[in-house]
Structures are given as C-alpha cells and as structure tokens.
Amino acid sequence: MSALNPLQVPRIQEIRSGRKFWGYLDTEALRTRYVLAAHFVRECSHVVEIGGYRGNVITSFLYGHHEEVTVFSLDEEFEEMERQELNGAPCRVRHIRDYFQAHVEQTSATSWSLGVVVLGLELHGDMQPLLALFKRSRVVVLESSADYPPSIATLDQILSAVPAHTICRIDLDLSANETLLANELETNMNRPFWRRRMHVIQPTPTEVTSSTCQG
C-alpha cells in the first residue's frame, strides 16, 4: 500500500512535473543532519527511519553493518525499494511509501538493538504507535525545525511522553548557506528552515524498577 503526504496533495501535479517540495533538504548543508543521526545509531542492528525525503534517507549514511534498515515515507518523490545487502554485508533494507503505523508492529527488534531516526518531525496519523516504538528502542534521534512551531510542539510532546535519558542535544544554524545555495534552491517549493534542533535520547526500559537494585 502506498500513501501520499497530506501536505503535498494540493500541489501534487507540480511535484510530478519536477519541482521539489522540500528541495532545500537536498543540499549538502541539510544532509549533515543524517551524518549526525548515523553516528548515534551506528551500533544498532535494527534501524528504522520515519520520514525520509527523496534520496535523503538514513540508508545512504550508515557506514557499518546492520541486520535490518527500514525507512517509511509519505513523500511523492520517495522511491520504494527492497534489497538484501548494505555496505557489503547481508542486511534487509526496505524503503516503504506508506504510513509507518501500518507496519511498525512488524518490527521484531529488541530494545537493545533498535535505533529510530525521525528528522523533520512532521507526524501524520496516530501518535501512540510512534511513542510505543520509541519506548522499546535503544536510541532515538529526533530533529525538528526551530522556526516551525508544529515541529517543535511535536518534539516537546514526545519528550514529555517518553521516559528517557538525554544523550546529546545539538542546535544547528545553517542559515549562512542560503546565499551559497541560491542556484540549488531555484526549484524549491517551500522556504528553507535552516535552524534545526536535534535531541538524542535513550528511552528508559519500563520493566526496570527500584526493586532490582539491592544493597
């Protein structure tokens, strides 16, 4: 089953004619977010990304060996695919254009092996499956636009709902790149959000209680 991003539906013909809905995400400046995200999930055997755009997916930035990498996206320009290799080693790789809520329960990874990446934080559909996925993850990389209130609100909602230890917080200001990338942004359909906020968390296992600690 494939689906469309509700934000793209009103301009779907323009996108299909070659314009880039979030073209600024194709720039090298914004792709550095993936370099950071790949670092934090490097030791996870199972990696899930929610929200890849065009060729900007965690699969392209992972440099180690993993057992399974799955990317979910609603983007019209996102290409679905499946293969059994990554970085010269066996790995089940799937790029699925659909709501992740329809598939996420199929993820068999344990809390020790699962890393989740969500860059952009533009959630569509039920929030509860996402929170449940986070709570059984080893590490979660969350990133939002500091200048887009709905994205920040989603980030705050997640952080308040998921008991977790913060591993790292990163604020990026990439605004100096806008003038450098003027030609690349000519087909961009939405204004760039250059200030980004990344929050990396390690969810607290729900089964851990104080009774497990004895002196």
Beta strands, then each sheet from edge to edge (+ up, - down):
strand 1: 46-50
strand 2: 68-73
strand 3: 81-86
strand 4: 89-97
strand 5: 114-119
strand 6: 139-145
strand 7: 164-173
strand 8: 195-203
sheet 1: 3+ 4- 2- 1- 5- 6- 8+ 7-
end
